[in-house]
Amino acid sequence: MSPPPLQETILAKQAKKLAAELSELSFQQALALKDAAFTGMTKAQAREFDRRRDRISELCTLLGKVK
């Protein structure tokens, strides 16, 4: 069996990196929601939450295109 083409290898590495970023952002979102339940969110924290939410959406779209 021959190794996968270089392009597929690069795509696999990119997908793994994107998935790791998605996992980290999701973890941060969960922590932010947990903390917000007890202390609320400042405007800066809400902006960061929204920024992460937008990036999570981008990552899901990108990863949805990986074969």
N, C-alpha and C positions, 0 to 999 in steps of 0.2 A: 504494500500500500504506500503510495507516495504522500509526502507531506502536503498539507493544504496550501493553496496558492498564497503568496505573500499578502495580497490584498485582504483575503479572508482572515489571516492571522492578525493583521493590523486592526481590522474591524472588530475582531473578538477582543483584542486588548483594549480598544477604545470603549467597547460596550461594557467591559468589566470595570473600567475606570468610571464610566458614567453611572453604572449601577452602585458602585461604592459611594459616589457622591450623593446619589439619591438616598441611599440608606442613612448616611450621616445627616443629611438635611431632614429626613423624616424623624430621626431620633431627636434632633434639635427642636423640631416642631412639637413633638410630644412633650418634651420637657417644658417648652414655653407655655403650652396649654395647661399643663399640670400646675406650673407656678402661677399662671394667670387666674386659675380657679381660686387661689388663696389670697393673692396680693394684687390682682389686676395687672394691666399692662400700661406702661408709659407710652407716649406717642412714639418714642424712638424704638421701643420694643415692638410696637405694632407695625412700624415701618419695616423692621427686620423680619418680622413674621410674614408680612406680605411679600417681601423680596424673596424669602425662601419658598413661599407658596408658588410664586411665579416661576422660580427656577425648577421646582419639582415638576410643575406642569410641562416645562420645556424638556426636561429629562425624560419624562414619560412619553412624550411625543417622539423624541429621538430614539429611545429604546424600543418603541413600538414599530419602528421601521427596520430594526435589525433582524436579519433572517437567521 
